[in-house]
Amino acid sequence: MFKYRYYILWWTATLLAFLCFDIFFCLSTSFKPFEFKVIYPTLIACATLFSLPAAISVKSRWQIIVLSIISVLFKANLMYCRTYSSHIPLECYTMASNLKEFGGSVIDSMRWYDIAFPAIIIVSSILSMRMKVRHRPSIKVYLAILLVFSAISYGLILSRGGFRQRMAYLYNEVELQHTPAPVYSVFACIAYEWMTRDAEMTEAEKTQNSEWMKWHKTATDSYAGACSIREHSLDRPNVVIILCESLESWPIGLTLEGKEITPFLNSLVADSTVYYNPNVITQVRAGRSIDGQLLMIAGQYPMLSAVYSGKYTGNTYHTIPKAMKERGARSIFITSDHPTTWNQGAVARAFGADTLICHDDFDMNASGALMPADNSLSDQALFSQSVKMLDDGKLWPENEQVFLMLVTHSGHNPFTIPESMDSLKLTGKYPEILKNYLTAANYTDRSMKTFVDYLRSRPDWKNTILVITGDHEGLASYREGLAGSYSFVSDKQITPLIITNAPQSGIDSTFIGQIDVYSAILDAAGEYGTYLWRGMGISPFSPDHPRFAIGSNGSEAGPAPADSTMLRRLREAPAISDRLIRHRIL
């Protein structure tokens, strides 16, 4: 055995690389993957397979190249996981150009212990160079070991129904969606997503889809009928949505060092005529912000193993802008991003936007317009320049009905607000990420007031629904540590929902999901009882809402429904939506 120490060295290095990936991935999710028996023979099989260069050649450079490629892939997936709690979906590899706009987030997702990957390669290379005599193992022995452990691994998979069935189960179960990459490797995930990207639905899946849609219609029919009666007497309102980047609920109402973190939002939720729900569970997945738009504007869950904005912008989406367009309303999307970011331009068109105003339409040379950390548009410039665009009467003439959505950016991780724009100026010894997050929330809050004051000055304000919400949670992998150290930080992934002129008012502390926000807005807009698509959620204003939600990470919030069918359907919903998008059913 000692004779083959050259190969054993590189086999061990490859095994350590795979093992480090699994451990580091689990640090950001959970260590549940190590409860799967199949992970152990799979690790050995992968180490054997990817140490092939050392088995057929005594020249280390080929093994170094293979191990370097693997390490880069692992590192990329770990950085992605620390924000999205998932491996990189196959179709997201083609969106790598988006990274140039999120440089700060990329840097923030690095960890000191990631040095393990280059360290493994460097140490192994040094040890290899010191070996004067190098022997390769018999190719028959190599293949025998590879086949034995591959057979054990695949035998365990077969006992669970086979590769595709097992992977489908893990992808569809919200509590297990983070397990495929560490259990079966990133390569297995890529293979599965390639194999199924154009797969037809099975008869069982078609039946499940049909049954789910019938169930949802029955579950919402009663309230939709009541809404239809009410809507006939309504003067249909305008809808303005402010989608705040990474805004969570817990900073609202929080005071530190005698300073309100969100004084403007505090004043809004204190108004007894305003509806406020602080417990909207995040349900976005790999697409984050663009998934937030799908959930809350189109009423569909994100895809399980892809991002809809890449390949599926040609689908027919039923959206709030399209519902309002049926009564003659125009729709305007205003975003801080470039139209290519998450393919926002194509998404806006698919969702029914008549006008898209994005990054290049703003004056980046204006004072305070540029955020130096990533050259993005500041929230202050977004709101103040949007007011100027709207105030000339051409974009939104008075008494003309409109759907208007603004998407902010300054709350994007790593939440770096320049000192000159920081009016909060916390002096306590907080972790940098927490201090930056609170400073960003305060900055967005102050910037937003300018725009809402403009809305209030318009003569059609009384007939305008204003919705303020977060596109998703913001703390990602930092949450557990911060929530454990600071009681005011929520341990749940929750965003706020604030609606003026809603069917109900006051504080609603029951749990809802982001999927329900679509139904809430449609309801407030006077369209819930008449529009053809009620979304996949249930309006929180309906007495039939379960007051329970399941987050994208599998976490459950609120008392579980006594109705077992309701619970089962809520669990099935993301997989149903994935098929609706993938097979262009709507």
LINCOR-V251478 format. One record per residue. N is the residue number from 1. PSI is psi in whole degrees, -180 to 180 (* if undefined). Layout:
BEGIN
N_PSI, N_PSI
END
This chain:
BEGIN
1_-40, 2_-28, 3_-32, 4_32, 5_-26, 6_-50, 7_-41, 8_-37, 9_-50, 10_-31, 11_-44, 12_-40, 13_-42, 14_-42, 15_-43, 16_-37, 17_-46, 18_-41, 19_-41, 20_-42, 21_-48, 22_-46, 23_-46, 24_-37, 25_-44, 26_-28, 27_-29, 28_-9, 29_-91, 30_165, 31_19, 32_-34, 33_-31, 34_-3, 35_-12, 36_122, 37_-33, 38_-19, 39_-32, 40_-51, 41_-28, 42_-41, 43_-45, 44_-42, 45_-42, 46_-42, 47_-40, 48_-46, 49_-47, 50_2, 51_16, 52_-43, 53_-38, 54_-20, 55_-22, 56_-6, 57_142, 58_6, 59_114, 60_-24, 61_-33, 62_-40, 63_-36, 64_-42, 65_-47, 66_-46, 67_-33, 68_-43, 69_-45, 70_-44, 71_-40, 72_-43, 73_-45, 74_-44, 75_-43, 76_-43, 77_-34, 78_-42, 79_-40, 80_-43, 81_-35, 82_-15, 83_-41, 84_-3, 85_37, 86_160, 87_171, 88_120, 89_149, 90_-47, 91_-15, 92_-17, 93_-28, 94_-7, 95_21, 96_-24, 97_-21, 98_-22, 99_-28, 100_-21, 101_-6, 102_41, 103_-41, 104_-40, 105_-38, 106_-47, 107_-40, 108_-24, 109_2, 110_151, 111_150, 112_-34, 113_-5, 114_-12, 115_-13, 116_-37, 117_-54, 118_-30, 119_-41, 120_-44, 121_-44, 122_-49, 123_-44, 124_-38, 125_-43, 126_-46, 127_-37, 128_-42, 129_-27, 130_-10, 131_115, 132_-33, 133_129, 134_130, 135_139, 136_146, 137_160, 138_134, 139_-29, 140_-41, 141_-44, 142_-50, 143_-34, 144_-46, 145_-44, 146_-46, 147_-38, 148_-51, 149_-30, 150_-40, 151_-41, 152_-46, 153_-48, 154_-31, 155_-41, 156_-36, 157_-43, 158_-35, 159_-14, 160_16, 161_-4, 162_167, 163_-54, 164_-41, 165_-41, 166_-45, 167_-41, 168_-41, 169_-47, 170_-40, 171_-34, 172_-24, 173_116, 174_-32, 175_-15, 176_5, 177_-17, 178_-2, 179_-28, 180_-43, 181_-49, 182_-32, 183_-49, 184_-4, 185_156, 186_-35, 187_-37, 188_-38, 189_-43, 190_-44, 191_-45, 192_-44, 193_-32, 194_-43, 195_-32, 196_1, 197_-30, 198_19, 199_142, 200_153, 201_144, 202_166, 203_-36, 204_-39, 205_-40, 206_-41, 207_-43, 208_-42, 209_-48, 210_-44, 211_-38, 212_-46, 213_-39, 214_-42, 215_-46, 216_-40, 217_-45, 218_-39, 219_-22, 220_-7, 221_-46, 222_-49, 223_-37, 224_-37, 225_-42, 226_-38, 227_-39, 228_-41, 229_-44, 230_-38, 231_-25, 232_-22, 233_2, 234_148, 235_104, 236_129, 237_166, 238_158, 239_124, 240_122, 241_129, 242_111, 243_103, 244_126, 245_121, 246_22, 247_121, 248_169, 249_-34, 250_-26, 251_-21, 252_123, 253_-6, 254_136, 255_126, 256_136, 257_34, 258_11, 259_134, 260_132, 261_-41, 262_70, 263_-37, 264_-48, 265_-33, 266_-42, 267_-33, 268_-50, 269_-17, 270_-14, 271_119, 272_-13, 273_-2, 274_139, 275_132, 276_122, 277_115, 278_3, 279_56, 280_114, 281_130, 282_132, 283_13, 284_162, 285_-130, 286_-27, 287_-7, 288_-108, 289_-43, 290_-28, 291_-35, 292_-39, 293_-40, 294_-46, 295_-49, 296_-17, 297_-30, 298_-8, 299_31, 300_148, 301_155, 302_162, 303_155, 304_-35, 305_29, 306_174, 307_122, 308_-26, 309_-9, 310_-53, 311_-14, 312_27, 313_-10, 314_-2, 315_164, 316_114, 317_135, 318_120, 319_168, 320_-44, 321_-39, 322_-35, 323_-43, 324_-27, 325_-27, 326_-20, 327_16, 328_6, 329_144, 330_157, 331_134, 332_126, 333_127, 334_122, 335_150, 336_-17, 337_168, 338_154, 339_-19, 340_-15, 341_118, 342_23, 343_40, 344_-36, 345_-46, 346_-37, 347_-44, 348_-42, 349_-43, 350_-31, 351_-4, 352_18, 353_134, 354_-31, 355_132, 356_121, 357_122, 358_-168, 359_-50, 360_-9, 361_-3, 362_156, 363_99, 364_-8, 365_-6, 366_154, 367_128, 368_8, 369_-30, 370_130, 371_111, 372_-24, 373_-40, 374_16, 375_28, 376_168, 377_131, 378_154, 379_-34, 380_-43, 381_-39, 382_-50, 383_-45, 384_-41, 385_-30, 386_-39, 387_-45, 388_-41, 389_-39, 390_-30, 391_-17, 392_-5, 393_-5, 394_-41, 395_-42, 396_83, 397_148, 398_140, 399_10, 400_131, 401_142, 402_148, 403_125, 404_127, 405_131, 406_135, 407_118, 408_173, 409_-23, 410_-17, 411_11, 412_139, 413_134, 414_25, 415_41, 416_105, 417_126, 418_149, 419_-34, 420_-20, 421_0, 422_107, 423_-7, 424_-48, 425_61, 426_139, 427_-11, 428_163, 429_81, 430_155, 431_144, 432_-41, 433_-37, 434_-46, 435_-44, 436_-40, 437_-45, 438_-38, 439_-41, 440_-41, 441_-41, 442_-40, 443_-46, 444_-41, 445_-47, 446_-41, 447_-37, 448_-32, 449_-38, 450_-44, 451_-43, 452_-36, 453_-38, 454_-45, 455_-42, 456_-24, 457_-13, 458_146, 459_-20, 460_15, 461_-41, 462_-19, 463_36, 464_130, 465_122, 466_126, 467_127, 468_126, 469_169, 470_148, 471_-23, 472_173, 473_168, 474_-22, 475_-21, 476_-126, 477_-9, 478_-14, 479_-51, 480_-45, 481_-43, 482_-43, 483_-32, 484_-24, 485_-24, 486_117, 487_-24, 488_-11, 489_127, 490_141, 491_-2, 492_153, 493_84, 494_143, 495_162, 496_157, 497_114, 498_126, 499_126, 500_152, 501_37, 502_167, 503_-25, 504_161, 505_172, 506_-178, 507_125, 508_106, 509_7, 510_159, 511_134, 512_169, 513_165, 514_-28, 515_-27, 516_-17, 517_-40, 518_-50, 519_-36, 520_-44, 521_-43, 522_-40, 523_-50, 524_-31, 525_-5, 526_29, 527_-5, 528_-35, 529_-11, 530_-28, 531_147, 532_-20, 533_112, 534_1, 535_178, 536_3, 537_-165, 538_137, 539_131, 540_-11, 541_-6, 542_138, 543_-12, 544_-3, 545_136, 546_-10, 547_40, 548_145, 549_155, 550_122, 551_169, 552_-21, 553_8, 554_-5, 555_142, 556_141, 557_133, 558_163, 559_132, 560_138, 561_138, 562_-28, 563_108, 564_-30, 565_-42, 566_-47, 567_-43, 568_-42, 569_-37, 570_-37, 571_-34, 572_-23, 573_-46, 574_-40, 575_-37, 576_-46, 577_-39, 578_-43, 579_-38, 580_-40, 581_-49, 582_-36, 583_11, 584_53, 585_-38, 586_*
END
